[in-house]
Amino acid sequence: MVSILVLTKNEQQDLPGCLKSVCSWCDDIHVYDSYSDDNTIKIAESFGATITQRKFDNWSAHQNWGLANIKFKYPWVLYIDADERVSESLLAAIKAHDFANSKNVAYEIQRRDFAWDGTWLKYAQMSPYYLRLFRPDKMRYERLVNPVSIPDGSTSRIGGFLDHYPFSKGFRYWINRHLSYADMEAAMRLEDMGKGTSFSLGKALFSKDFTEKRYHQKGLFYKLPGRPIIKWLYMVVGRRAFLDGKAGITYATLQSIYEYFIVLKTKELLEKK
């Protein structure tokens, strides 16, 4: 079987549902906590999880430290967030897979994002595939926020869905969280500008590695003027978010606002510099 890794910071609301989706079939659950001051630790203990705590600095550094220092029972790790759930279809795919003879070091899993009203954002969702099932000794992360997964070896995809509920704590929480993401994205933007980091249009369009493709797409996208409007049109028209109904249109609008947060924060940092 596989080990489970859950990152937490004050997740008393979502953690019970997350752990319920894995505790019946996994005997090696790790809650990697950033010193929560609510009931997160008590909940983790009640499910028999192993708890590791570390002060959060940035996403890639935090994740890399966890993979290097947490002692997992199994050679494969499924990494999930507290607002995510392992579906029956994903569990069946994991149980059926022969990991012992796998030549891959990581597997992409399709994530289903659900809106506040339970609508699956099938068309509006920006990134449906994530490298979440991997050998921890063959995985590392880069970038301060929305980290890029860098596997040391070949990857593939596994069936089933990882269900995600990003609005489980309400709109205010989602907005506040994305304000903090915007701070880190703007900092990364300035760092790329300072280093003269280049991004490849070819890789952004044709790379077979989803993570690499997304990295170059994001880098090139940040150079475009009018990004919030472009993002809204891309989601609503290009990705056909309107097929998700009102939830799809609203989600596209929220994502555009988030993009505007990044634009404003980048300008603020440039002015200070």
Secondary structure, DSSP 8 states (H G I E B T S, - for coil): --EEEEEESS-TTTHHHHHHTTTTT-S-EEEEES--SSSHHHHHHHTT-EEEE-----HHHHHHHHHHHS--SSS-EEEEETTEEE-HHHHHHHHH--GGG---SEEEEEEEEB-TTS-B-TTT-S--EEEEEE-GGGEEEESSSS-EEEESS-EEEEEEEEEE-TTTT-HHHHHHHHHHHHHHHHHHHHHHHHHT----HHHHHH-S-HHHHHHHHHHHHTTSTTHHHHHHHIIIIIS-GGGGTHHHHHHHHHHHHHHHHHHHHHHHHHHH-
